[in-house]
Amino acid sequence: IGLSRIGVGVHWPADVLAGLALGWLSAWAGWKIAAKIPIGSGFVFQLITGFILIAGAVVLLIRYDTHYPQTDWLRYTLGAIALAWGIIDYILIIVHRRRPAAAR
């Protein structure tokens, strides 16, 4: 994606490289912090987080307008798949009190 942004002239190469570096640095810092702090591993925290994410997905799926009607079919398809996956994992967390599939 970064190369395409440079190719169409909407970003300078330095902007893309800076974004890449900041993204990697943020991911590394998050990984290190998450390894030391056990926040988020509790059952109630997972339920609350899952509910907020599913509610956000519903709002974005229904209310978000990209102003590109040609891509609406893709937005609805991917949104429905993500929402179904989230609901299934949410139910599995409740029923089996286990980690969601994406976290294994």
N, C-alpha and C positions, 0 to 999 in steps of 0.2 A: 504494500500500500504506500509506503514511503517513497519508493521509486516512481510510482505513478503520480504522486503529488508533485514531485520534482518535474516529471515529464510534461505535465500539463501547465506548469508554471505557477502553481499556487503556493509553493514553498521553496525556499532556498535550501540547498544541500546542508548547510550548517544548521538550519532549523530542524531538519529531519534527524541529523546526527545527534543534536542536543536532546531531542525528544526520545530517541533510542537510548541514549545514556541515562537520562532521568528515569525512564521506564525500567531499565534493568536495575538501576540503583534502588528504586522504590520497591521492586519485587524482592531484591536481595534483603533489604532492610525489613520488609514485612515477614519474610521467611525466618530471619533470625529472631525477630521479636516474637513471632508466633511459637517458635520452639521453646522459648523461655517462659512465656505467660500462658497458662492454661485457660484463658478466657474463651468461652464459646463451646467448651466441651460438655457443659451441663445440659440436661434434658430440656429444662424450661427455656434456657437461652436459645437452643436449637428450634424449639417450637415458635418462639416469638420472632426470631430471625426468619424462619421459613414463612410464617404468615405475612410478614412485612414484604418479603420478596415476591410472594405469590400475588399479594394485593397490588404491588407496583407493576407486576407483569400484566395484570388484568387492566389496570388503568392505561398503561402504555399501548396495549393491544387494541383497546376500544377507542381511546381519546387522542392518541398521537397521530398527527398528520405530517407526513414527510413532504408533501406538496409534489410528489412524484407518483401520480396514479398508476403508472406503468409497473411500479414495483409493489403495489398493494398486495397482490397475490402472494409474493414472497414474504412480505412482512406478516401476513396472516398465517401462512403455513408455518414459518419458523416460530412465530409467537405461540401458536397452538401446540406445537411440539414441545417447546420449552415449558409452557404452562402445564401440559399433561405430565411431563417428566417431573416437574416440581410437585405437583399434587400427588403423584404416585409415591415419590420419596417422602413427602410429608406424612402420608398415610402409613408408610412403612415405619417411619420414626415413631409414630404414635402406637401402632400395633405391636411392633417388636422391640421398641425402645433401643434402636440401634442406629449406627451412623448411616447417612444417606449413601446411595450408590456412588455418587460423584466424589465422595470423600474417602472412598476405600482405595 
